[in-house]
């Protein structure tokens, strides 16, 4: 007679994932660098602060005696903004989705921890959503958690989860939208939530409207579900259109301006090669198994169609974009396609395991998970993915040093640090990269006449690289170095160059 199965004394299938998520949360908290840094990071935080203050347009910080219309348009425009020179105001470049999310968290926690907490919660939610997607697609629990681990261990996912960028939240809200659309065939009311999630995804990044393609496949032709989807997304669409009209003067526009020249068929071949090289690095070579997804179409045609369209629509769109192949971390634009690619690869792996009679719950899932962790840790270290938070902190440290050592009425020439200085300080800013030597002479004379000392804050590449060379091409005169914050140098303007 067969012995009855003895239930396990310890619920490993629940405890191990929970401990893994806890460890990941601690890892993110340790390396979190939610600072106003470069263009994206300072842009989102400046937007969030302005929203919290009840406005989305900021005044330029001008020099006395120099009307803005007499200077190049971007002279007083920090990174992350675009100018309205006639009104001497600044408007945001970046979408308002992430700032709104940070502001919502700040209402509960206060502003200090809100940016980091927003990112951390989204990063954990992204892992859980990949697990849920795997389960809905038919993966066993172990396989589904392995999918979440593939995402968690990705150097790219880590890289965008510990700094203020919108790529990882875009993944989260697109995945939530598609999952709700998929489940709406069982519970029609989830189509309403799918619409809400899609609206947030589009507010985070307008190109997330591409998610409508897989969502349409997920929901099918039901008029009721489509009406609920539209109803859920309508408030977000109204907000987006109202914001665009108020800030940019047009409904269908963004702060990115005219970007068509950035898209070209000439970018496709090199971007395909770039993806072929880097996707197996960022998601382990297991991701190659996703190419076998069509073999499962006979058994699960609707699911395979959904994963294929979702997994392809973002890469195909961004194949034409000029920046996608610039470096490994520019594949962040493809992050909303990572969940279907991961699940597709594991569905093929699970089918192969069944074909060769591997048991559904096998000991080899543990070493597979270990291999994923080792691969991710090794590449994260090689690519310095975990150090980005520390790198972002230098912007806040530099701003603090300048506030402590420079007079409050100083004028600062900056480029890379300009968005951060706008966020952390009240200094008048001059974008040195947007002015000529002749413009700078007028600015320096105006500062002297107004009794305002003039300084520059520069990263090494702003001094050393031939394409920049701030002092040689833009800031002619005699400068004295007065301090450094790590690799950032601060300079004092002393006098114009000799005639």
Steps between C-alpha positions, in 0.01 A plus 500: 500500500624850410598722792316830537703806417643671805466879491830683535586617849611838365332696216819551297310601186370807681781581740788490252342751257399722793856495634628569150278804464606623844867462408440683172323783683798535735739492206310779325480704820876468552592610149214744439607831352174690449670838456448786258795422277528519125233603255244224560545476874493872574224552245262257669575631848467865395166413338380322814593791723325750275187284496513485879517880506197526273661611174670348198674808361798663671655845451847524355770618737627802310797734518421870558555712193487211252149431368463134399403589142849649448666165575472151345167336600653236729740730687309475831335162438617210719498144371149357508326820387415685182472881479222745433729792435226761451363435848839413655361169627601135504279205414575132564654274239408169660157336545311545824418136578797423724485841676130437575581158644774645720269777612231248594749312719625827647148579624532195724869505594620856458723609215835374632455122460238520223719474186697199623193332645308550175776333302548217748131414517472502123805276464349240735162529332665436165639168625163392638327592173743288300426211735125552451546525122686171503228330700229633271698373202516149645840492667536298816566698817870418498534603137305821561723598790801422283359752252476763775860419593615545138360852512629576850853389416514697175766773521268726302207454737725573797654799321166673441354402838747692716485837327217735407410377153166401348601180320431255781164658595412480129559124514285470811196686372510346153517153655213581737293633209552192283439261790174672591394494135578126482300425816210718386369206295425333832398814690392782269547761774878453476485679164434816699820445698681425174396843376624667819833317479541588133428866573771503768739319265444764231543782752830339598608477136280588201634215285337255740191550290658214304365272774156535342603240242554210742213624716267481202600139442454426868149643526357391168213674317265542796336844479436501876864439586616770258256751645626421850859537378423843354315602815797402717748684282290813443606698813867447414441601139317817609783588737761437229321714242431780749861500615632507143268788410589702810876447476578454131199661331403181316312187602705248305851604589761444770803675643722284281409720204540382142674162522439359150864558391606261778317212325647358183514163320877545492509426873337157466798276404735625770224492763413138414864405553507698824191316629638162394818565695353654814165332564667164587723695738218691664257206521746204484534283186173330603320786326599351162240228566229764441569450129337158539166647611328437160541126563239532778245679282296188423430434868459861620437722196353801684770502767779460245355783289479725805858434615636531147332834428586639842860377482552644152312830491748691719821362342365559148406860585834580664707329230458823306603728789846651472592449867391140560839365396711767673587283801371198693286708733314662211313171465301634794251620236423133437427418864120477455571206265713312756209327682355333186849407376584338835172312520527389137850362558391311813191359333728349236738377771212344693375329185847364431529375859168318463609360165808346658309380807646739755270503804295815546651561841861407463810564704663668202290817540720594798831487306326673208405784733855511634636520146269794427618678815868439424456618141313814607740582783804455277369722223360757744846532648667515158258766378502692832121480509487523880728804518267734313327610820832602653583683177173691513570610856791717384251752358339554840843511668621760251192716554548478879867601468411799285230618738750480786791673323356740242301821552126466450494761222762318290442411136597147397605383156401134471371236264503147642422626851251767393180301571629391839603854594155626401350240732732531800597870490372847410805604298458678168609254234664546162522207259855536373440249218226720353697824473789625290813674625346831400186422701714410799686832486168682530390270785827547687475880456143496631604298803784743572268800466244343733765397756425131446794259519515246218589133542496183292430142606635242259528125466826368352354437153384865484863608520692220334294369209561670167130523427441707815807689625303755703788737563641495149178543305252673728639642825798704386685669785713435805353239737630375833409158640363546852374154595408149397228258597627161397562540124297822466697825501385850596668803342495877567503748216767766563538710187448504122773364272786726397421689176 
